[in-house]
Each structure stands twice: as C-alpha cells, then as structure tokens.
Amino acid sequence: MNWEKVKLGDLLFESRIPAIEPNPDKRIRVKLNIQGVEKRPFENEIKGATKQFIRKAGQFIYGKQNFHKGAFGIVPIELDGYETSADIPSFDVRSDCLAEWVFYYFKIGNKYLELEKIARGVGSKRIHPYQIAHLEIPLPSPEIQKKFIQRFKKVESFGQDYQSAINNQIDLMKLLRQQILQEAMQGKLTESWRNSEEGKKNKETGQQLLEKIKAEKAKLIKEGKLKKEKELPPIKPEEIPFEIPESWEWCRLRDLCIKIHYGFNAAAKPEKSNIRLLRITDIQNNHVDWETVPGCDYTESDVKNYLLKENDILIARTGGTIGKSYLVEHLPVKSLFASYLIRATPLYNISPRFLKGFLESPLYWKQLHDAAWGAGQPNVNGTSLSNLLIPLPPLNEQKRILAKIEQLVKQSDEMGKTVKQNQIYLQQLLQQGLRELLENKN
C-alpha cells in the first residue's frame, strides 16, 4: 500500500491571531523531551514588550529553540485561547490531516532529533516554520490516520504502565539503600556478629573509644596543634532518637573530629595552578573530575589552613546540594576547598568511611533538616553540624559495619543496573513498536 507523501508546508498553516489584550497569566510553554504543552507560571512583564498570539485547542505547536529537543505537541482543550510569542508558533492543520498524525511523525523513531541539522543561529539556534515546510510526511486517509493513532496510543499506554513499574523499582532501590544505612546506624547489621564468638571477644566499647578520642584531642590541644573549643552541650535523654547496642555510645559529630570549619573564600581561575580550588559544583555523585577543577590565587597561610588531606570529609552548607558530603580519598593534586563547603577532619582512631556512612543515613538527614530548614534559603553551619548526634560503635565493629554496608549496597547496585537497563530496553521497544506499526501499513 503506497501512501502519498505531502510537504509539511502544504499541511501546516501558521496561526498568527494577535492578542488584543495580552494576559501574562494565560501563557503556554512547550516542555522538552515530548513532555507536552502546559500553562506557563505567571511572570511579571513590561506591557507590550513582546507581541503575543492566540493559540487554539488542537493546533500543532513547537518551540523554535527546542524543537529538536522534543519541545512540540498539541494545544490541549484546557489551554484554548491562551497565548505565546512568535518563538512558540502554532499551526492549523489541513482538513485531511490530523494534528496528532504530524505529532507522531516527529515522535516515532525520535525523528525530531534530526531537526538539529537544520537549526540555525548564533548562540541559541532556532528552527523557523519555513525550514520545516519542505519536509515530506506520508499521508493516508483520515480514517487510516485515526486507526494508526489509536494503535500508537495503545503502544504508549503499555509503555507508560511498564515505566511506572520501573519507577517504582527505582524508588524501592533508594528506600533499600536508606534502610541499609539506617540499620547500620542502629547496630542491626552487626547483631549476629556481636553475638558470635568473635564478637564476644571484642572487649572495647563505644564509651572506651570515645574516652580515647577525647584523650587524643586533649593531647593535641596541650601540644598547641589544636585550639580548645567551647564545650559541646550534654546529650539529653529526649534527644536520643532510638536505642543502640549496650556496647555503643551516643556522641556528637565534633567529638570525633579534629576540626569542623568553613572553606577558602577565593575566586576560581580558569587556568590551572599548582593548587586547585574544589567547589560544590565539582562534586557530582561522590566523584570529582580533578582535571576540570580550576585554580586560584592563594598565600602560604591559605595553604596551611585549607589544604585538603586524605580522609577529610566535605559537606555542602547551602543551596540545592545542602548536606551532600564527599570523602577525600586518593587525592591526585593539591587542592584547597571553597567557602560554601565545610570540612570535618576525623580523628585518627575513627573510621572516615563510617562517618561518611552516617552522613548518608536517614539519621543524619533528619537532624540536618531540623537544623537547616528555616525561613529563607536552607543553610547549615559549623555549629549545627558539630552538634549532630551520632552513635559510636567500637572500632572493630565499625569495620564490620562497613563491610556489611558494602556487601548489601553492591547487591542493591546490581539490581539498580538491571532496572536502568530495563529503562533503555523499554524506550527501544517503544520506538521499534511505533516504527513497525507505521512501516507495516497493511
């Protein structure tokens, strides 16, 4: 069965009905990645600054800057009469062609991605209506278009149901990881070890370890290597969130650290220098690409106070990444750390990885939220971090906890990889299914 091919310029007719009284609260935007058309949030604007045009339900619409990124769709009935500027053109469609047919033409096989080749402009590239006018699409009768659109929607409905199941799996993976860390902080992961012959031989308690740590800090203060700080408030019974094993001890984060302090206030330089400046934005998913970390100007005093060392823990203190932490390991270059980071330097007889596990656990996030989220922009400071409660197991048990976390997280990560691969397969199957529907015209 051969279908006639028709140029889009013969099917789409740009609608340019001017808005006589433009209304900033009745504006449309087209979302990326084929996520549809929606009402734009209200924005104050200078009256008459940009000409607006009326859009009608059922029109094909796209964003000139982002058509090739999936910014196209059909104007829904609830947005009938809304407005856009000329940067978001909309089109009436010839009577023998359905707007959804044009929509699926660009969607099937991610055909819209090919439009990047025709995008023009310096800086932000645009795709103008005249540039797509010469494109040809197959055009069966309206009856056949309707049948195929129904089939396309059935395939997509299946995909949405399956994607929903995948999303649930992803959420469960996140909950599982949090549950692992929560049980680690409660001593549940090592309960069987404590009851084993090996565990019973472990005579040290968290209280004894804490006394050793305090003695080490006192020694550093006496030697002039550490400044004496204000005493931390005693832990009240009502502060304790849950029970921990008898051999553990509650303490505060600063009890376990040499120092907790803010980073270096300096401007990053594009060119590299002997010493880098690590910023919040350089830390992504517990990883730093040191090749991209910029340099900075510094003095000898700055290096003394802010030079990163192995096992330092950095914590973001403000913005969208507030509370996120990074454990410095295998440092390949010399680097200072920027002012929007707080450094916690663990003492030598505490496991930095155990502290890092605490800084990812629900216990940490609950306390951080209570301390940081107030009026205005969330912000956490050195004092609130110093006062965070942390359960302290003996050093031998810390090692057992870390080994158990690593084992369980590895299993969780393997499951997560399978889920992510299923996402990829799903998208491939959907596109293949839509293509086959269109190609198998009979």
N, C-alpha and C positions, 0 to 999 in steps of 0.2 A: 504494500500500500504506500503510494507516494503522496506526501503532504506538500502543499505549496509552501515555498519559502517567501517571506514578506519582510521588507525592511522596516525596522522599528520606527523610522521617520514617517512611514505610511500608516502606522498603527497608533502612535502616541502623539497627542496634541497638547503642548504645554498650556496649562491654565494660568492666566495672569489677571485675575479679577482683583483689582486693588481694594484694600481695606480702607473704607472711607473714614472710620473712626477706630484706628488700631487700639487693641486692648492687650497690654503686656501680660495679662492673666489668662489669655487664650492663645497660647503659642504651642506649636508642635515641635518635637525633636525626634530624630530617627536614630535608634540605638545601633551600635556596632554589632558585628557577628550575627546579623539577621535576627536580632532580638526584638524587632517590632517597632511600632510607632507609638509614642506616648505624649502626654501633656508635659510641657517643659515647666519646671518650677518657676514661680513668679520672680521676675528680676526688674528692679528699677531701671528706667532708661530715659534718655532725653527724647522728648516728644518730637516725632518727625525725623529722627536721626537716620533711621533705616526704613525704607519703604516695605510695607507688608502686603501679602496677598492672601486672599481667602482660599481655603482648601476644602474640598468636598469629600464626603464618605465614598469609598470605592475607587478613588483615584490612586494611580501608581505614584509613589513618591520616593525621592532619594536625596542624600546629602552630597553636594558636589565634591566636598573634600574627602569624603569617606565611602563613596560608592564601592570602591574596590576593597574596602574593609568590611563590607556587609551592611552598610547603612542604607537599606532600602526596604520598602514594604508597601502595604495598602493602608490608606487612611481609614480607620475604623469608624463605625457609625457614631460612637460617643464623642468623636472629635470633629464631627461635621461642622463646618463654619469656623473652625479655628484658623490660625494664621501662621505663615512662615515668611521669611525673607526670600529673595531670589536665589540665595545659596542653597535652599532646600526646595527645588522645583517639584511640582506635581503635575500629573498628566491625565487628561480624559483619554479613554481608550476607544478605538473604533468599535462599532456595534457588533461586528462579527468576531471580536476578540475579547476574552475575559481578562480583566486586570490580573487575576491570580495566575493565568497562563504565562503572562510576562514575568510575574514574580518567580514562578517555578523555573522558568527558562534560565534565569540568572542563578537560582539556588542550586539546581541539580548539577552535581559534579563540581560544586564550588566555582561555577563559571564566572561569577563576579570577580574572582581573584585575577582573571585575565585582563580585566579593565585597567589594571595598573599600567599596562603598556601604553595606554592612550592618555593617561593623566598628564596634564601639562601645567607648568608654572614654576616660579622660583620660590623656594621655601615650602609653602603648603600647596601641593598640586591639586588641581581641580579637574572634574570631568563635566563638561558642558553638554547640554542636550544635543547640539549639532554633532558632537563627537560620537554619540551612540546611534545617531539617525541612520547610518549606513549599515549597521549590524543587521543580519538576517536571522529570523527565527522561523521554525516550522509552524504552520498554521492549519490545523484540521478544522472541521466544522465546530460550531459552538457546542453541539451535543457531545461530540467526542472529547472536546476540551473538558467538559463537565465530568465525564466518566474518568478521565485520567486524573483530574484534580482530586476526585473522591479517592482514587487509589493512592495518590501521593499522600493524602492526609491519613489514610489507614496505615501506611508505612511509617509516617512520622509519629502517629499515635502509639504504635508499637515501640518506636524508639524512645519516646518520652516516658513510657511506663518502665522500660528497661533502664533508662538513665536515672529515673527516680530510685530504682533498686540499687543502682551503683552508688548514687549519692548517699543512700542510707548506709551502705557498706563503708564508704569513706568516713562518715560521721562515727560509725562504730569503731573504726580503726583509731580515730582521735580519742574517743572515750576510753578505749582499751589502753592506750598509751598513758593517759592520765590516771587510770585505775592502777596501772603498774607502779607509777611513781607515788601515788597516794599510799598504796600498801607497803611500798618500800619505806616511806617515812613513818609508818605505823608499826614497823617491825614484823609485818605479816609474811614478807618474802623469806625471812630467815628463821621463822619459828621452828621449823623442823631441824635446822642446823643447831639452834640453841639447845634443843632437847637431845641432840646426838652426843655420843661420847666425846667427839672432838670439841663440840661447842661447850660442853660442861667443863672441859679442861681450861677454857678461856676464863681466867680469873679476873681480868681487868674489867672495870665498869665504866660507864659513861661519866660518872661523877669523878672517878680517879683520873680519867683522861682530862677532864675539864680542869682539875687541880694542877695537872702537869702543864696544861696550856697557860693557865694563869701564872704559874711559877716562871714559865719561859718569858711571858710578857714583862713580868716584874724584873727579870734579869736584863732584858733589853732596855728597859727604862733606866735601870741603875747604871748601865754602861753608856747611856746617852744616845743610844741608837733609836730610841722611840720616845716620843713625848707622852707624858702622863695625861690621860684624858679624864673627863668628868665621869664619875661612876654611873654605870647603867642602872636604871630602876630595877628593883627586885621583881621577880615574876610572881604575879598574884594567882591564886588558885582559879579565879574566874577567867583568867586569860587563856588557860590551857585548853586547847580545842578537843583533844582526845587522849585516851590512855596510851602509854607506851610501855614496853617491857621494863621489868624492875631493874635490869642492868643498864638501862639508858638514863639519860639526864636531859632535862629541858635547859636550854641556854638561849642567849641572844646572838645574832649574827656577828656583832662586833667582838664578842668573846672569842671567836675563832679566827679573827683576822688581825694582822699587824696594823692595818690601817684601812679606812674607808674614806676616800676623798675624790673631789672633782678633778676633771681633766684640764688640759692646757688650752688657754684662750688665745688662739692664733689663727691667722688666715691661711688657708691651704694655697699652695703654689702649684700651677700646672706642671712645671718642670720638676723632675726628680732631684732629691738632695741626699746627702749621706744618711739623714734621718727622716723618716716619713711621719705623717700625721694621720692616725687612724680615726675615722669618723663613724657616726652611727650608720650612715649610708653605705659604708664599705663592708658592713657586716650583714650578710644575707644567708639565712638558714644555717647558722652556726659555722659559716665559712667566710674567709677573707681572700680575695684575689689580690695578693700583695703587689702584683705588677701594676695594678691600677690605683693603688693608694698614693696620694700626692705627697709632695714635700712641704716644708715650711721653714720659716726663719726661727732660730732658737738661740739661746745662750747656754753657757755651761751649767748655770743654775737650773734652767728648764730641763735639761737632760737629767740632772740629778733627781729632780722632783717628779718627772713624768715619764721617764723611760720605761717602756713595758718590759716585763720579765716573764719567764716561763711560769705557768700556773697562776698568773694574775687572772682575775675574773672581772670583766667589764659589764656594766649594767646601764642601759639607756634610761635617762632620767626624765624625758619629756617627749611629747609628740606621739605620732601614731605607733611608734615601736616601744613605748614606755614599758620598762620592766624586762624587755628582752635581754638575755645575757650571752656572753661569749667567753669561753675558757681559752686563754692563750697557751698554745702548745706548738712546739716545733717552729719557733719564731725564725723566719728566714732572713729578716732585715731588722735594723734598729728602727724603733718607732716610738713616738710619743702618742698619747691619746687625747682626743679633743674634749672640749669643755662640756659637751652635752652627754658625756659618759662619766660614770662613777666607777672607780676602781676599788675592788675588795681584794686585798692581798692575804691569802690564807697563811696561817702559821705552819711551821714545818711538820708538826705532828697531827695534822688534819688532812684528810684526802680532798684535794681540789675537785676531783670528779664527784665525790659525794656532795660537796657544796653545790656543784653545778646541777646535780640531780635534784637537790632541794629547790634550786632556782627555776626549775621547770615544773615543779609539782603543784597540785591544787592548793596545798597548804600555803605555799609562797604567794600564789596569785590572789588568794582570798585576802591575806594580810596586806598585800600591796594595794589591792583595790580599796580596802578600807582606809589606807593611809594616804593614797594619792588622789582619789577621785573626789574632788570637791567642786566649788564654784570655779568657773573658767576652765582653762586648759589643764588637763591632768598633769601632775608633776610629782616626782618623788625626789626626796632629798637624802643627804647622807645620814641625817638623824633618824628618819623613819626606817631607812634600811638597817641601820645599826641596831634598832630595837626589835627587828623581826625575830619571832620565836622559831627555834629550830631544834628538833630532837637529836640528841647526840648519842650514837651507839659507840661501843668500844672500837678501836682502830681495826682490829681483826675482823669484826663484824661489818664494818664499813666496806672492806674489801669483798666480803661475801655478798653484800647487798649489791655492789656494783656489778659483780659477775652475774648475779641473777637478773638484774635490770638489763644488762647487755644481752643475755640469752633470750629473755622474753621480748625485748624490743626488736631483736633480729628476726624473731618469728613473726612479729607484727609487721615489720617492714617487708618481709617476703609476701605476706598476704596483701599488703598495700600495693606492691608491684603488680600482683595479679589483677587487682581491681583497676589500677591505672591502665594496664594493658587491655582490659575489657572495654574501657572507655574508648581507646583507639580503635579496637575492632568494631565497636558499635558504630562509630562515625563512618568507618569504611563500609560497613554493611549497609548503612542507611543510604549513603551516596551511590553504592553499587545497585541497591534495590531500586532507587529512583531512576537511575540511568537505564537499567534493564526494562523498567516499565515503559519508558519513553522509546527505547530502541525496538522493543517487541510490540510494534504497533498493532498487530493483529490481536 
